[in-house]
Amino acid sequence: MTKSGTGIAPEILWQPTPERVARAAITDFAGFLADRTGQDFGDYAALWEYSTTDLPGFWGALADYFGVRWVNRPQAVLPDASMPGARWFPGGTLNYAEHALAAIDGRADGDLAVIVTDEGDTEELVTLGQLRQQVARAQAGLRRAGVVAGDRVVALAPNGIHALVAFLATAASGAVWSSCSPDFGPASVIDRFTQIEPTVFIAVDGYRYGGKEFDTGETVARVRAALPGLSATVIVPTLGRPLPAGTTGWDEFTAEIGQPAEIDYVPVDFEAPLWVLYSSGTTGLPKPIVQSVGGILLEHLKMLRLHSDLGPGDRFLWFTTTGWMMWNYLVGGLLVGSTIVLYDGNPGYPDLLALWRLAERHRVTYFGTSAPFISSCRAKGLTPSDELDLTSVVAVGSTGSPLSTDGFRWIMEHVGPRVQICSVSGGTDLCTAIVGAAPTVPVWMGEISCRALGARVEAFDEQGGALIGDVGELVLTAPMPSMPVSFWGDDGGSKLRAAYFDDYPGVWRHGDWIRITSRGSCVIEGRSDATLNRGGVRMGTAEFYRVAESDPGVLDSLVIDTSDASGEGDLLLFVVLAGGADLDAVTARVRAAIRSELSPRHVPGTVIAVPSVPRTLNGKKCEVPVKRILAGMPVDTAVSKDALADPAGLDAFLAAARSAK
């Protein structure tokens, strides 16, 4: 066990000043709640406890605090709190896009709403008024294509203005949105979109990444052929290719006909579907996860305003693609009046300072990225704050995988000592973070600062007992509004129950190992289905990676426990070596570190150098698929290559693994 697991508090890297606490939105909300309830919320722990025990009181107050624009007011907040099947705000109707495009807290039509940029440094600045006009024209195009409330609109598009406008037009119409990044392979897109039978398909004719152009013509053709129910296919001419027969160009689709278009915000039920997100699909057909209009609205208002302290005047960047839930989360910045920064391209092109230069140029307030990106910057020896003016950056968000202690240290030393490090974890299933940061809570080295408001996160042992200080199964013992209302097409809900509720009836099992400290902070210890169980001693893979990847010769790693029901097998460690690193020397150092810092039982028996670690399109390590392949399962059965960031890289990885045997 690492030092932070002994009960000794690790180093505090960031501490909120009294001035920061006083001006934080979460402090104002706590005062609002105190006036409403007569209770004292003197610290974050008290506020969290109330938020997760009096669910109607908390979520009802949240809706009132943010001035939710009800068309029909709800009859209650939470008349049924059972899981699955919790009912939120029955009778309430509203529209997500109306909130995203509203003039709130002094935000005016002429204020900047969106900054659109890409790896070629082209830029488009879009005011709130201009964004409304574009959404109105796109909604008129959807209407002409026959889209009505409940229909599905899908997009194969990058993180740019067209995807944003199309989504808001879809939401304004009461229709249901779903998107994939254009680098998804045809089979991967088809696996997703055919499940929800869309009415309109919006696609780019190509995209640019790493200084190269990629044509999507074949993908678009195959997807269209797989979607016979389409009433329209709209092409965004990113590369200027000729329009395929039977399609409509974006400019024609959104052209004004007659009077200037105005947005018609169609009210829908609180629990009506807003969008469909998808699981990674590495080991089977991606699950089509349906989240509700009202649930996402309240959840993102809470996380972005209270936890991230974003509001008018702030600039919010999170590097993402439209195939990752963080795109949906980024768009939520509009709900709190922030300017959102959309970046399309390779974050490492022409070099790893590209996003940091973007943060300097546009005075980004909140810089969101992934733990692997931070790791890459550290491995390259980058020192952004020495070369750039990053004084506008108040917070750095990190997700996708656990942020290592070296990553925490690098941010503090090379982005800024006054920057709040917001390591967060949640997932596509909830489209939010359930553990993360708050502007009133310190940042401890290597730890996630707190459990999110309204998220009753606990660590369970195998018998369902709650743990503090020890590693357990991450569960939610109370419902949240952004929990899936269904999987699309899962009549009766059997698949949804099997995915989250079979292990602990009435309790959401998230699929991660977590350790919750006595201070309320958390450490994610890896996926619970990839646990390293050696001689009865269980360990999460994240804890293993923290030690292995702290070695200067290791850029990335993947650990596989080959044990099965027949007995204990080998512990294989695959490493991507830094330039010039010697495998034997790295092996000796890592084995010694694992033995002394973690457990002698978890010293890897075999260490193998590989060119890269297989990851999903969203950057998650493919631990379970690799274990299955090494156990003899055919590659095509164990993993969908279309769901991988680098399908060819898997072949190179497996070749290196087999040659080392």
N, C-alpha and C positions, 0 to 999 in steps of 0.2 A: 504494500500500500504506500502511496506517496505521502509526503509530509502533510499535505493539505487534508488527507483523510484521517489524520491522527487526532484531530480536534484542535490542533495548534493553528490559529488563524494565519493565513499567508499574508504577504506584504500588501498593503493598500496602495494601489497605483493612482487612484483618483478619489477625491473626497469632495462632495458638493459644498460650496461655500454658503454661508447664511444668505448672501444676496441671491445666489442661484436658487436656493430652496424657496425663498420668498416670492420670486417672480415666476416660478414654475407653474404651469397650468395644473399640474396634479395637486399642488398646494391649494390653489383656488378651488378646485373640485372638492378637496377634502373639507374646506370651509363651507362650501355649498351643502355638502352632505351632513356636516355637523349641525348646521342651521335647520336642516330638514328633519333630522332624527333626534337631535339633542344629545348625541353621543360624541365622545372625544376621540378624534383620530390624530393623536399626537405624533405617531410615527408610521412608517410604511407598513410595519407588521400589523398594526391595528386596522389599517385601511384594508389590507389584503384579507385579513380574517373576516371582516364584515362583508367584503365583496364576494366571498366564497361560501358564506353561510346564510346570508339573507339575500338570495338571488333576486327575488322580485324587487326588494328594496334597492339593491345596487343597480340592476339593469334599468329599472324604471327611472331612477334618479339620473342615470347616464343619458337616457333618451331626453329627459327634460333639460338637463344641463346643456346639451348640444342643440336644443331646439329642433328636434326632428320634425320635419314638415309632413305631418299626417294629413292625408286627404280624409280618411275616416279614422277616428281615434280608436285604439284597441279597447276591448272590453276588460282585459286583464293583462298582466305581464307574463306570468308563468303558471297557468292553472294546473299543468301536469308536468312535473319535473322528472319523470321516469326516464331511464336510458335503456335502449333507444326509444324514441318517440316523444321526447319533451316538446311541449307546445309553447311557442313564444308569441306574445302579443297578438292573440287571435282577434280577428275583426279589424285589425289595423291595416291600412293601405297607404302606400307611399311609392316614391320613385327614386332610385339610386342616382340617376343622372341629374335630377333636379338639385340634389345636394352637392354633387361634384361641380356644377356650373353656377352655383349661387354666389351672389355678392355677399360675403360674410365678413364680419369683423372689419368693416371698412374697405374690403377689397372691391375695386371698381373695374368697370369694363376695360379701361386702358391699362390696368396692371398686368404685368407679365405672368402668364399662367404656365407656359411650357417653353423650355429650351430644348430644341431638337438638334442633335449633332451626331457626327460619325467619325470613323477613323481617318477620313479624308479631310477633317476639320471644316466641312461645310456646316453651316448653322442656319437655323430658322428660329426666330423669336416670335412667339404667338401670344397675343394678349387674351385676356378672358373673353372680351367681346368677339375677337376673331375666332376663338375656339368655338364659341356658341354658334357663330354663323356657319362654320364648317360642319358642325354637328347637325344643324338644321338642314343643310343641303344633303348630307348623307342620309338623314332620316327620311327625307322626301324620296331619295333613290330607293331606300328599302321599301317604302310604301308602294312605289310604282312596281316593285318586284313582288308585291303581294305579301310582304311580311306583316304579321299581326302578333299580338301578345302571345307568348308561349312558343312561337316559332324559333328555330335555331339559326344563328348566323355564325359561320366559321371563317377563320382566316389563317392563311399561310403567309405570315408577314413578319418582318423584323421589328425591333423596338424603335418605332418612329411615329410620326404624326398620323399616318394613315390607319395604323392599328388602333391608336388612341381614339381617333375620331369615329371609326367604325364601331368600336366597343361602346362609346357613349351614345351613339345613335341607336344602337341595338338596345341598350339599357333604357333609353328614353322611350322606346317603343314597347317596353314590357316584354321584349323578346330575350332569348337566351344566347349568350356568347360562348365561344370556345376558340382557342387559337393554338397553333403550333409554330415553332420557329422554322424558317425556310431551310435550315440545314438538316431538318429531320428527313430521313429517307422515305420514299413513297409508301412502303409497307407500314411504317410507323404512323404516318399520317392517316392512312386508310384504316388501320386498326382503331384509331381514335374516332375519326369523324363518322365512319359508317355506323357506329353504335348509336348516334344521336339524330341521324337522318335530317340534315340541315336543308333549309330553303335557299339560302344564299351562300356562295363560296367566294371569298375575297382572297386574292393571291398576288404576290409579286412575280414578275417575270424572271427575276434573278436577284442576287444579293452580292455584296462585296465583303470579303473577310480576309484579313492579313494581306491586303494589297492586291488581291486577286478577285476576278469576277466568276460567279458561279451561276449557270443557267438553271432555272427550275422548270423549264418547259415540259420535260418528260414527267416530272413529279405531278405537275398541275394536270396534265392530260390523264394520267393514271387515276388521280383522285377524282376527277370529273367523271370518268367512266365508272367509278365505284359508287357514285352518288347519283343515281338516276332520278331522284326526286327534286333536283335543283331547279329552281325557277330562273336563276341568274348566276353567272360567273363573272366576277368583276376583276379586271387585271390592273394592277398598279405598275406602270412601265418604268421600273427602277433602272433597267439596263437599256430601255428603248427598243426592245424586240417587237416585231410585228404582232398584232393581236391575233390569237388563235380564233378560228372560225367559231361563231356562236357565243363569243364573249363580249363584254362591254368594258371599255376603258374607264378608269376611275374618274377622269374629268367629265366624261359624258354622263356617267352614273350620278355624279353630284352636281351637274349643271342646274342652274336655276331656270325654272320654266314658269313664266308668268310672274306673279307677285313674289317678292323676296320671301324665302322660306322662314318659318318660325318653328321652334321646337314645340312639339306636343308631348308633354310629360304624361305618359299613360300610367295611372295608378294601378298597382298590383298588390296582392296580399303580402304581408310581411314575410311569409315563408315561401313565396313564389321563387322559382329558380332564377338566379342572376347569371350564373355561368356554370360551365362544366369543366373541371380540371381533371387531370389524369394521373394515376400512379405511374411509376417509372416504366413498367412493362418489361423489365429485364427478364422476368421468369414466367411470363404469361401475358394474356391480353390485358392491356391497361384498364384499370378500374375507372369508369366514368363517374367522378365525384361531383355531386350536385350541391351547391351551396346557395343559401337564400339571399334575397335582396336585403331584407332588414337585418339578418344576422351578420352579413359582411359589413353593412353600413355601420352598425354599432361597434362591432369588433375593431374595425379599422379606425374609427373615430377615437376609440379608447387607446389603441396602441400608438397611433401617430401623434395625437395631441397630448395625452397624459404621459405615456411612457417615453416617447421620442421628443416631446416638447416642441413639436413642429407647429408652425402657424404662419399667418401672413408675414411676408418679409423674409422667410426662410427659403433656402434652395435645397431641394432634396434629390439626391442622386443615389440610385442603387444599380450597380451593374447587373444586368439580367437580360434574358431573352424572353420572347412572348410564350415560350414553352415551359417557363418556370413560374411558380406561384409568386415569386418576388416581383414579377411584372405587375400582377394584379395588386400587390401590396404597394408598389411604387405609385401606381395610378391613384391609389387612395390618398396620396398627398394632396390632391385637389380638394378632397373633402374638408381639410382643415385650413385651406387657403394658401398653402405653400406653392411655390413655383417648382414644378417637377422637371428634372433633367433627364431626357431620353437619349441614351447613347447606343449606337448600333455599330458593331464591329468587334475586332479582336482587341481585348484589353492589353495585350502585349505588343501591339503594333503602333508605331514602328519599334517601340520598346516599352518596358514595363512602367515607365513614367507617364505614359499617355493619359491615364485617368487622373493622375495627380496634377498634370498640367491643366486638364479640364477643370479640376476643382479650383485651381488658382485662377484661371481665366474667368470663371463664372461665379466666383466667390461662394462656392458650395458650403452650406452649413452642416449638413448631415451626409457623410460619405459612406455609402453602403457597398459591401463587396462580399467575397467568400473567403473562408479560411485558407483554401489552397492558393488564392491570389496573394494573400498576406505572406504565406509561406514562400511563394515564388519571389516576392520582393525581397524578403529577408535573405533567401539563398543567393540572390544576385548581388547582395551587398548594397542595395539602394538606400539612399539617405534623402528622401524627398524634401524634408524641411530645411536641409542645407542648401538645396538648389532652387526651391520655390517658396513663394509666400503662401503658406497654408494657414494663416492666422484666422481665416474665416471659418475653418473647420472646427466645429464644437464637439462633434461626435463621429466616431468611426464604427459602423455596424458590420458585424461579421456573422455569417451563417453558412449553411450547406454541410458543414462538418465541424467538429469541435475545434476551437482555436487553441493552439498549443501555448504553453507558457512562454516559449520563445517568440511566438507571434504577439502576445501581449506586450512583452518587453520591447520588441521592435517598434510597435506602434508608439509606445510611450517615448522611446528614444529618438525615433526618426520621423514621426508625424507631429508630435507635440506633447509635452508633459501635461498640458492643461486639457487635453482631449479626453473626453469620456469614451472608454472602450465598451461598446455595446455588443457583447457576444450574446447571440440569441439562438433559440432553437424552438422549432414547432413542426410545421410541415404542410404539405399539400392538402392533407386530409382536413385540416382546419383553416388553411390559408392565413395563418398568423403565427406569431410566436407565443408559446405558453410559458416559457421561461426566458428572461431577458434582462433589460436594464430599466432604471427609472432615474430621473434627475435628482431624486432625494436619497438615493442609496449609493454607498461606496462601490468601487470596483476593486475586487481582490484578485491578486495574481492567479491566473489560470481558472477563474471561476465565473459563472454566470451570476449576475448580481442578485436576482430575485425571481420568484414566481410571479407571473403576470396577474394583475387584478382580474377577478372573475374566473380565474383558472385554478381549480382545486387540484393542483398537481401533488401527487404523493408517490412515494417509493414503497412498493409492496414486496413482501417476501412471498414464497411459494404458497403459503397458506392464506394470503390476503391480509397479513398484518402490516401496519404502517411502520416504516423505518426512518430514523434520523441518524445521519452519520455513517450509515452503511449503504452499500449498493443494492438497489432493488429495481423491480420492474416499474417503469414510468406509467402511471395511470392517472386518469381524471375521475374523481369520485363525485363530481357534480357536472351537470350539462353546461354547455356554452352555446350561445346563439349561432356561431359560425360552424358548428358541427354539421356534417352533411345531412341534408334532409332526406337524401336517398342516393343510391347508385342508379344512374339512368337505366331504365328497363328492368330493374330488380324488383319486380312485382312481389309484394309480400315482405320484402326486406331481408330475405334469408342471407344474401351475400354480405349485406352491410353488417348484420349481426355477427356473422362468422369472422368478418375482418377485424372487428373491434371489441365484441362483447362476449365471446364464447369462453374465454379463459377465466374471467371474473364476472359472473352475471350481474348486470346492472352497473358495471364499471367499465369505462373506456380503457382498453390496453393500447398504448401508443406504439410499442415495438422498440423502445430504447431502454437501456440501463441508465439509471440516474442515482446520484448521491445528493441528498439534501442536507446541508450543514445546519448546525444549531443557530447560525446567524441568518438562516433563510436563503443563503446563496445555494447554487447548484453546480454540479459537474455532470455532464453527459458522458457516459462511459462506453458509448457505442451501441450498435444494434443488438437487441437481446437475442435475435436469431443467429448471431455470429459470435456468441459467447465463447471464450477460451476456458474450457473446463479441464483442468489438469489435476488429476489425483483428488478430485472433489473440491479444488480451489477454483472458484469462478472469477473471471476477470473480463471486463469490457475491453473491446479492441481499442477504444479511444485512449484509454490509460496506457496501453501498450505502445501505441503510436507516439504518444507524448514523449516517451523515453527514447524509442528507436530513432525518431526523427530529430531529436536534439543533437544527435551525432553530426558533426560538420561534414562527414562524408556521405550522408544520406539525404537525398532531395525528396524522396517519397518512399512509401513502403506499403506492403499489404501482408497481413498475417493470416494464415489458415491453419486451423486445428483439424487434422485429418482423422481425429477420433470418431468412432461411430458406435453403434450398439454392440458391436463385437469386441470392443476394447479400445484402449488408448493408443492413438497413432502418433505420428510425428507432428511437431509444430514447425511449420514452414514459414520462413520470413523472406519475402521478396523485396529487394531494395533497388531503387534507382540511384545510382552512385553519382556523386558530384564529380566534376571533371578532375581527373588525376587521382581520385581516391582508389585505394587498393582494397579489394574485396576481403582479403584475409585480415588486414588490419581493422577494417570496419567490423567484420564479424567478431573479432576478439573484443573490441571495445563495446559493441552493442550487447553481446552476451554478458559481459561483466556488469554493464549498467542495468540490464534487466534483472540479473541475479541480486544486485545490491539494493536497487530502488523499488523493485516490484516483488519478485518471488523466484526462488530457485526452480520451482516447478515449471515456470514459464520461460525458461531459457530456450530459445529456438534451437532445434536439433539441426536444421539445415537452413543456410542462408544463401539465397540465389540472386544474382544480379540480373535485372530485367531492364529493357529499354524504357518502359513506361508502365504505370499501373492502370488497369482497366477501370474506367469510370463511366457512369451514366451521363446522359446529356446534361444533367443538372449538377454534375461534378461529384457524385457520391461513389465511393469505392465499391467495386462489385465483389464483395466478400463471399456471399452465398453462392452466386453463379460459379465463381472460380472453384469453390470447394466441391460443388457438384460435378464439375468437369473433371477435376483431379480424381474424383472417386469413380470415374468411368462413365458418367452420363454424357451422351452425345452433345456436342457444342450447341447445335441448333435447338436441342430440347432444353438445355440448361439456361440459355440466354437468347434474347432477341437482339441481334446485332444492330438493328435499326435504332435500338434504344441506347446505344453506346456513343459516347463522344467521339471515339476513334475506333471504329470496327476493325480496321487493319491492325491497330495496336494490340488487340486481343490475340490475334494470330502470332504476332511477334513475341508477346508475353508467354503464350503457351509453348512456342518453340524453345524459348530460353528455359522454361521450366522443365521441359522434357529432356533437353540436352544436358541439364545439370544432374539428372537422376543417375 
